[in-house]
Amino acid sequence: MPEPMGFFTDTTVCIGCKACEVACKEWNQLPAANGGLGELSGDSYDNTRRLDGIHWRHVRFIEQFKGPYDGRWLMMSDVCKHCVQAGCLEVCPTGAIIRTQFDTVVIQSDVCNGCRACIAACPFGVIDINPVSATAQKCTLCYDRLQVGLEPACSKACPTDSIQFGTITELRARAHKRVDQLRAQGVQAQLYGAEPDGPLGGLNSFYLLVDKPEVYGLPAHPQLPTRTLGRSATLTTASAAVLGLLALVGLRKRRMEEVAADSSGAPPLPPSSHV
């Protein structure tokens, strides 16, 4: 059984070249948006803007400027997190989403029925519908390449090793060493998703950040859909009990009116007059 594999993304050395986006598009033969007639976003150098069914890699540009020469750019190549406890896999009704022998999460397009349940279940907004196949799609961590011993296309193309591929054990050790190095230089570095006892059992694609996760578009406390099932079930039960009680009160009131009408010999009130 192979060891769990994944990505460690060191955002401090990302240069925003988008080579990973291009490599992902090319290898997976993903269609161009709007037939290739892209529009500028108008508020950033980032024109892809988000992950979706035809963009499985997305380089975020976070521009933090107080003035023309006072600020910084944060850049991060975002991708599916391949969660150890994956919400998308949990809710899929057809079994289209599987966990591979590399502990990665893959959507099988030939089994997907396009129900979109996985889209709602993903706390990272990773999954979307590919308009060509009409099925939900996302990064597969190049499962086809892993099966023949090749590195994923995105990390292979990264010129600065911002995206690093390997076993999760090795990547975690490398990531902690990098954090220690940066902190020794006065950089407020932190890891997101690297710990196995963290949210969702840890992420098989984790990140080194120098600002709060929310700044990078990452939720501070991602949760599985099942975390809310207990509360939802309680509310549903309580609502059902209240509705049942109201129905009983209504039926009792009507019965009493019918009995009173029979006693007086007057016809009962029509149903439209009852609450």
Stockholm file with secondary structure:
# STOCKHOLM 1.0

chainA/1-275         MPEPMGFFTDTTVCIGCKACEVACKEWNQLPAANGGLGELSGDSYDNTRRLDGIHWRHVRFIEQFKGPYDGRWLMMSDVCKHCVQAGCLEVCPTGAIIRTQFDTVVIQSDVCNGCRACIAACPFGVIDINPVSATAQKCTLCYDRLQVGLEPACSKACPTDSIQFGTITELRARAHKRVDQLRAQGVQAQLYGAEPDGPLGGLNSFYLLVDKPEVYGLPAHPQLPTRTLGRSATLTTASAAVLGLLALVGLRKRRMEEVAADSSGAPPLPPSSHV
#=GR chainA/1-275 SS CCCCEEEEEEGGGCCCCCHHHHHHHHHHTCCCGGGGCCCCCSSSSCSSCSCBTTBSCEEEEEEEEEETTEEEEEEEEECCCCBSSCHHHHHCSSSCEEECTTSCEEECTTTCCCCCHHHHHCTTCCCEEETTTTEEECCCCSHHHHTTTCCCHHHHHCTTSCEEEEEHHHHHHHHHHHHHHHHHTTCCCEEESCCTTSGGGCBSEEEEESSCGGGGTCCSSCCCGGGGHHHHHHHHHHHHHHHHHHHHHHHHHHHHHHHHHHHHTCCCCCGGGCC
#=GC SS_cons         CCCCEEEEEEGGGCCCCCHHHHHHHHHHTCCCGGGGCCCCCSSSSCSSCSCBTTBSCEEEEEEEEEETTEEEEEEEEECCCCBSSCHHHHHCSSSCEEECTTSCEEECTTTCCCCCHHHHHCTTCCCEEETTTTEEECCCCSHHHHTTTCCCHHHHHCTTSCEEEEEHHHHHHHHHHHHHHHHHTTCCCEEESCCTTSGGGCBSEEEEESSCGGGGTCCSSCCCGGGGHHHHHHHHHHHHHHHHHHHHHHHHHHHHHHHHHHHHTCCCCCGGGCC
//
